[in-house]
């Protein structure tokens, strides 16, 4: 293969070196920290998978010369990505994201400008084709295959499925921490239809003032029946931009579920002196017991287990869509009700109509 000889002209780079160069490019391009983190994970995944590929007959050993492999064999790279690289077929959206990551790698590639430009053009063309196709689908608001299960779901119906976790939390003597967490998490999401804000939220017995905790999202545990949800920083709210926080008093079953979770943690002595008893990370006990933030990926995986007992592996975004579609059906597009729904979902009307209202 022609690309084999080209790869051999260059040293094999370490993953650390590749990641460092890519991060440098992304920071220069002023990408958001969250995007840089996602792309960094995807670069590591590409490197690890390609380096472990054993299909020598097809690729030789030259796939290990990354990013040279991407430069000198763009068509082979795209074919590899389209052919279940991790044992599962990548969605068009995920494939598009990986093509974007590869373009970031090539923007820092200095070894062979002519070949790099040709390869970049190949990836960019394929990326744009996927992007235009996805945008066209979005404009039509046609549900994807994995969204078809949302058609007959209702918020009330999903709330009834929480009985599964409630039963597991009856009498704390033998309740495991995970069940307590799922019970609390589920009720908070059903009540407030959040994104993944709970992954790094704090439960505190005191109100955390913005001067000391400017970007901290928290639940103020003022009393057994009084809990205030405060969202200062998320996908659409930015403290540095001067956006006001979202504050909502939680009621009813949500309070009951949070109280139960705290009770279970106390019983297992998980709220230790190493943590202040008046302030702890909501996801701490489920993540790794170090009081650190849970990653978005782990939180998403955990949330999908919420209704798994009903064979409904839905995401936080799916739940938000169920809520948005239900409000539209119930009130026939009434502007006041739509505005209330947008406020609760914490997004604008354009996002609401384009990304959340599916036409089944």
C-alpha positions in Angstrom: 0.0 0.0 0.0 1.3 3.5 -0.8 0.4 4.9 2.6 2.6 2.2 4.3 5.8 3.8 2.9 4.6 7.2 3.7 3.9 6.3 7.3 7.4 4.8 7.7 8.9 8.1 7.0 7.8 9.4 10.4 8.2 8.4 14.0 5.3 6.8 15.8 3.9 9.4 18.2 2.9 8.7 21.7 -0.7 9.2 22.7 0.4 11.9 25.2 2.1 13.8 22.5 -0.9 13.6 20.1 -3.3 14.7 22.8 -1.0 17.6 23.9 -0.8 18.9 20.4 -4.5 18.6 19.8 -5.3 20.4 23.0 -3.0 23.2 22.0 -4.8 23.5 18.7 -8.2 23.5 20.4 -7.2 26.1 23.0 -5.9 28.3 20.2 -9.2 28.0 18.5 -10.9 29.0 21.8 -13.0 25.8 22.0 -15.1 25.4 25.1 -13.5 23.4 27.9 -16.3 20.9 27.8 -15.7 20.4 24.0 -12.0 20.0 24.6 -12.6 17.3 27.2 -14.9 15.4 24.9 -12.5 15.6 22.0 -9.6 14.5 24.2 -11.5 11.4 25.3 -12.3 10.6 21.7 -8.7 11.1 20.5 -7.6 8.6 23.2 -10.2 6.2 22.2 -9.2 6.4 18.5 -5.5 5.9 19.4 -6.2 3.0 21.7 -8.5 1.2 19.3 -6.3 1.7 16.3 -3.1 0.7 18.1 -4.8 -2.5 19.2 -6.2 -3.4 15.8 -5.1 -6.8 14.8 -6.3 -6.8 11.2 -2.7 -6.8 9.8 -3.7 -8.3 6.6 -5.8 -5.3 5.7 -4.0 -2.5 7.5 -0.5 -3.8 8.0 1.0 -2.4 11.2 0.9 1.1 9.9 -2.4 2.1 11.6 -0.2 2.5 14.7 1.5 5.5 13.0 -1.1 8.0 14.2 -1.9 10.6 13.0 0.0 9.6 9.9 -2.5 6.9 9.3 -5.2 9.5 9.1 -3.2 11.6 6.7 -2.1 8.9 4.2 -5.2 6.7 4.4 -8.3 8.9 4.8 -10.6 6.6 2.8 -9.4 3.6 4.9 -10.0 5.5 8.1 -13.5 6.4 7.1 -14.2 2.8 6.1 -12.9 1.7 9.5 -15.1 4.1 11.4 -18.1 3.0 9.4 -17.4 -0.7 10.0 -18.3 -1.0 13.8 -14.8 -0.1 15.2 -16.0 -0.8 18.8 -18.2 -3.7 18.0 -21.2 -1.4 17.4 -22.3 0.6 14.4 -21.7 4.3 15.0 -24.6 6.7 14.6 -24.2 9.3 11.9 -23.9 12.0 14.6 -21.1 10.0 16.4 -19.3 9.4 13.2 -19.5 13.1 12.4 -18.0 13.9 15.8 -15.0 11.6 15.2 -14.4 13.1 11.7 -14.3 16.5 13.5 -11.8 15.2 16.0 -9.6 13.9 13.2 -9.7 17.3 11.5 -8.5 18.8 14.7 -5.5 16.4 14.7 -4.7 17.3 11.1 -4.8 21.0 11.8 -1.6 20.6 13.8 0.1 18.1 11.4 3.3 19.6 9.9 5.0 16.6 8.3 3.4 16.7 4.8 1.3 19.7 3.9 0.2 18.5 0.4 -1.1 15.1 1.7 -2.5 16.7 4.8 -4.6 19.1 2.8 -5.9 16.3 0.5 -6.8 14.2 3.5 -8.4 17.1 5.3 -10.5 17.8 2.3 -11.7 14.1 2.2 -12.7 14.2 5.9 -14.2 17.6 5.6 -16.4 16.6 2.6 -17.6 13.5 4.4 -18.2 15.5 7.6 -20.3 18.1 5.7 -22.3 15.4 3.9 -23.3 13.9 7.3 -23.9 17.3 8.8 -26.2 18.4 6.0 -28.1 15.0 6.3 -28.5 15.4 10.0 -29.7 19.0 9.7 -32.2 18.0 7.1 -33.6 15.3 9.4 -33.7 17.8 12.2 -35.7 20.2 10.1 -38.3 17.5 9.4 -38.3 16.6 13.1 -38.5 13.0 12.2 -37.8 10.7 15.2 -34.7 8.6 15.0 -35.1 4.8 15.5 -34.2 5.0 19.2 -36.7 7.8 19.8 -39.7 5.8 18.6 -40.2 4.4 22.1 -41.0 8.0 23.2 -44.2 8.1 21.2 -46.6 6.7 23.8 -44.7 7.8 27.0 -46.2 10.3 29.4 -44.7 12.0 32.5 -47.4 10.5 34.6 -46.7 7.0 33.3 -43.0 7.3 33.9 -43.7 8.6 37.4 -45.7 5.4 38.2 -42.6 3.3 37.2 -40.8 5.0 40.1 -42.7 2.6 42.4 -40.0 0.1 41.5 -37.3 2.2 43.3 -39.7 3.3 46.1 -40.3 -0.3 47.0 -36.5 -0.9 47.1 -36.3 2.0 49.6 -39.1 0.9 52.0 -37.5 0.6 55.4 -33.8 1.7 55.2 -32.5 -1.3 57.1 -31.7 -3.2 53.9 -31.8 -0.5 51.3 -28.6 -0.2 49.2 -27.1 3.2 48.4 -27.7 2.8 44.6 -31.4 2.3 45.0 -31.6 5.3 47.3 -29.7 7.4 44.7 -31.9 6.2 41.8 -35.1 7.0 43.9 -34.0 10.6 44.6 -32.4 11.2 41.1 -35.5 9.9 39.3 -37.9 12.1 41.2 -35.8 15.2 40.8 -35.6 14.7 37.0 -39.3 13.9 36.7 -40.1 17.1 38.6 -37.6 19.5 37.0 -36.7 17.8 33.7 -33.1 18.7 34.0 -30.2 17.9 31.7 -27.2 16.3 33.6 -26.8 19.1 36.2 -27.2 16.6 39.0 -23.9 15.0 38.2 -22.0 17.7 40.1 -24.7 19.1 42.3 -24.2 19.6 46.1 -26.7 19.0 48.8 -26.1 21.6 51.6 -27.7 22.4 54.9 -26.9 26.0 54.3 -27.5 28.4 51.4 -24.3 28.6 49.4 -23.8 32.3 48.7 -22.7 33.2 45.2 -19.7 35.2 46.5 -18.1 32.0 47.8 -19.6 29.5 45.4 -20.2 31.4 42.1 -20.6 28.4 39.8 -21.9 25.8 42.2 -25.2 24.1 41.6 -26.8 22.9 44.8 -29.9 21.8 46.7 -30.4 23.8 49.9 -31.7 21.3 52.4 -33.4 24.0 54.6 -35.6 21.4 56.3 -37.3 18.1 55.9 -40.1 19.6 53.7 -38.2 22.6 52.4 -35.5 22.1 49.7 -34.4 24.7 47.2 -32.8 23.7 43.8 -30.3 26.4 42.7 -28.8 26.1 39.2 -26.1 28.8 38.6 -24.1 27.2 35.8 -25.2 24.9 33.0 -25.4 24.6 29.2 -27.3 27.8 28.8 -26.6 29.7 32.1 -23.2 31.2 32.5 -22.2 33.1 35.6 -19.4 35.0 33.7 -22.0 36.3 31.3 -24.1 37.6 34.2 -27.0 35.1 33.8 -29.2 34.9 36.8 -29.5 31.5 38.7 -32.6 29.3 38.4 -34.2 28.7 41.8 -37.1 26.3 42.4 -38.6 25.0 45.6 -38.9 21.2 45.5 -42.1 19.7 46.9 -43.9 16.4 47.7 -42.3 13.2 46.5 -39.1 14.9 45.6 -38.5 16.0 49.2 -39.4 12.5 50.4 -37.0 10.8 48.0 -34.1 13.2 48.9 -34.7 12.7 52.6 -34.6 8.9 52.1 -31.3 9.1 50.2 -29.7 11.2 53.0 -31.1 8.8 55.6 -29.5 5.8 53.8 -26.1 7.6 53.4 -26.1 8.3 57.2 -27.0 4.7 58.0 -24.0 3.5 56.0 -21.8 6.1 57.6 -21.0 7.4 54.2 -21.3 11.0 55.4 -18.1 10.9 57.3 -16.0 13.6 59.0 -13.9 13.7 55.9 -16.9 15.4 54.3 -18.7 18.1 56.1 -22.0 16.7 57.3 -23.7 19.9 56.2 -22.5 19.7 52.5 -21.9 16.7 50.2 -21.9 15.8 46.5 -25.2 14.3 45.4 -23.5 11.7 43.2 -20.5 11.0 45.4 -21.5 7.7 46.9 -22.4 6.3 43.5 -19.4 7.5 41.6 -16.2 6.6 43.5 -16.7 7.6 47.1 -14.2 10.3 46.9 -16.7 13.2 46.8 -15.5 14.1 43.3 -17.8 15.0 40.4 -19.3 12.2 38.4 -18.5 12.4 34.7 -21.3 13.2 32.2 -20.7 9.9 30.5 -21.1 7.9 33.8 -24.1 9.9 34.8 -25.8 9.3 31.4 -25.2 5.6 31.7 -26.6 5.6 35.3 -29.7 7.5 34.3 -30.5 5.0 31.5 -31.0 2.4 34.2 -33.8 4.4 35.8 -36.6 2.8 33.8 -34.6 -0.2 32.5 -36.9 -2.5 34.5 -39.6 -1.5 32.0 -37.2 -1.9 29.1 -37.0 1.8 28.6 -33.3 2.9 28.5 -34.2 6.5 28.0 -31.8 9.4 28.5 -32.3 12.8 30.3 -32.8 14.4 26.8 -35.4 11.8 26.0 -37.3 12.6 29.2 -37.2 16.3 28.4 -38.6 15.5 24.9 -41.5 13.5 26.5 -42.3 16.5 28.6 -42.1 19.0 25.7 -44.3 16.8 23.4 -46.8 16.2 26.2 -47.3 20.0 26.8 -47.7 20.6 23.0 -50.3 17.9 22.7 -52.2 18.9 25.9 -52.4 22.6 25.1 -52.3 22.7 21.3 -49.3 25.0 21.1 -50.8 27.6 23.4 -48.0 30.3 23.6 -48.2 30.9 27.3 -47.9 27.2 28.1 -45.1 26.8 25.5 -43.2 29.6 27.2 -43.7 28.0 30.6 -42.4 24.7 29.2 -39.3 26.5 27.7 -38.6 28.1 31.0 -38.8 24.8 32.9 -36.6 23.1 30.3 -34.2 26.1 30.4 -34.0 26.7 26.7 -35.4 29.0 24.0 -38.4 28.5 21.8 -36.3 27.9 18.7 -34.4 25.1 20.4 -37.7 23.8 21.7 -39.3 23.5 18.3 -36.3 22.3 16.4 -34.9 19.7 18.8 -37.7 18.6 21.2 -41.0 18.5 19.4 -41.0 15.2 17.3 -43.6 14.4 14.7 -44.6 10.8 15.1 
